[in-house]
């Protein structure tokens, strides 16, 4: 067997070596690859024993099918007649006598026999097994080749392994075969991967070839259409010029014809008078001429005078010329149109999507393929894939459905199945597009009607308000005149502030809000709002006791909107004040008076998805809604002493009822859909921005409760 794995008989190999004239390399007649010839020549090349066995079987089958009389391999002189069976174990044709001996002798009775016909030939290929291989060395003929010398790459018997190959690396045949089987299996696995990659590459090339053909056809149609338009335009221009030429020629011909007819009439008139004058001179007497009284001369002279008043030169140019500047136009036509080659660049291609998805809700990704220069790639047919991979839930993956718009744009549709942090991966032809992979927040599909089981209980003394940081930390305002900070497991990790009126100290912190790493605190009994870092470092404060602008009487709730405006509920003054992020007064929503807009003792505040302000009016037992400009919108609910309120991104409101000892949930239209009971004087309410979990400051039970949907 050659290194290219093609096999030939030894005679053919010697012939090829002799023909090439080289003793170092052998040129394979099939694949034309070269094989180095070892020092021992072709005789020591690896033997393809299996192919040899197949050739042996084919020879036996040929004899069985094509020859009517096959000699018995067991009988020496052949006196017992031709063979009638073939022994698949001994690899011998047997006559009747030999067959009977085989069948009755205990040493051969279990041998497999087949008849010498078509059926026997078919059975032969599956029944016959390769013969045992024995040593060819002198006096070793009875020793099987059960060992392999790795030094010589040669099958050897036990005696050879201890004599001629004593100092070599010799192993049992079964061990070597098993090792080689493992190596072959490993090579096959690698080959499968490589072939898969090559197959994928070939598929991609086929797609590219198809794309080239498609782009060719598209360009072909565009070129034909463009020149059809040019031809149509030239033909129309030709018709216009010919029409104008016809009109000009007709006008000139008509004018010249009229002149000619005028001249003809004058010639006729003059002829008439001259004929009369000649006749008179020839035929009339003096009396007759005198009687005419000079009429003839007078009329003739008048006619001649009219001729003098008319221009005998034509009043139209006879020749019409045309000017068509074909040289410049021809040069322009020779350069009309350009062909451009576009090369897709996945790393330059872009996609647009939102950073938040919902469990069970369709999520679309829009893709624009581009060239390496950043220009839009105008063709489809590219292999685009999209997947959403969870960073938790054992890396669960959702694969997207791709729509090819055939113009270089694509839409991938995914439907996430699990909540939490994910990665969004977008590839084109196996390469990531720009900004892929990207982080994606998948939020749960909420059904508040299932909100009933407490998942976590955090012990905290008289909690009045609660807020959740983006990192999951839980901030709780307590009547211990401080802000407790718990990690996600409920372990206390920090305490911010202490009782007092200095910077960073509190007296009944009743409302807190977090945006990024900035913490705002409604410091109720100090009648002010403080701004701190999320770790508790003081930044700013504003407010004092009073009823004027930037003054408070028990500020209870504080929130910050998307424009960094601070909205503060001023409970004792029955109003809402709005400030910029540094405490500059902007607007007051006054709750005093009567009418739908009025309210008493505002506490909790929340913003709906439209940016409207929802006010939990404890003294009015209702929720009032105002625009960010302070215009009354509506009211809803009948809570019993509402203090805390939180609103999710769909507009569902969660209202804690201090005296009602429950949490009431309202849909975006203000209809109550669920109530969570068994609370004790709940105050503040908050939603985890990551997964929508509900937190309640259960004031009367000295706990903070976490509910999961």
Buried (B, 14 or more C-beta within 10 A) or exposed (E): BBEEEBBBEEEEBBBBBEEBEEEEEBBBEEEEBBBEBEEEBBEEBEBBEEEEBEEBBEEBBEBBEEEEEBBBBBBEEEEBEBBBBBBBBBBBBBBBBBBEEBEEEEEBEEBBBBBBEEEBBBBBEEBBEEEEBEBEBEEBEEBBBBBBBEEBEBBBBBBBBEEBBEEBEBBEBEEBEEEEEEEEEEEEEEEEEEEEEEEEEEEBEEBBEEBEEBBEEEEEEEEEEEEEEEEEEEEEEEEEEEEEEEEEEEEBEEEBEEBEEEEEEBEEBBEEBEEBBEEBEEEEEEEEEEEEEEEBEEBBEEBEEEEEEEEEEEEEEEEEEEEEEEEEEEEEEEEEEEEEEBEBBBEBBBBEBEEEBBBEEEBBBEBBBBBEEEEBBBBBBBBBBBBBBBEEEEEBBBEBEBBBEEEBBBBBEBBBBBBBEBBBBBBBBEEBBBEBBBEBBBBBBBEBEEBEEBEBEBEBEBBBBBBBBEEBBBBBBBBBBBBBBBEBEBEBEBEBBEEEEEEBBBBBBBBBBBBEEBBBBBBBBBBBBBBBEBEBEBBBBBBEEEEEEBBBBBBBBBBBBEEEBBBBBBBBBBBBBBBEBEBEBBBBBBBEEEEEBBBBBBBBBBBBEEEBBBBBBBBBBBBBBBEBEBEBBEBBBEBEBBBBBBBBBEBBBBBBBBEBBBBBBBBBEBEBEBBBEEBEBBBBBBBBBBBBBBBBBBBBBBBBBBBBB
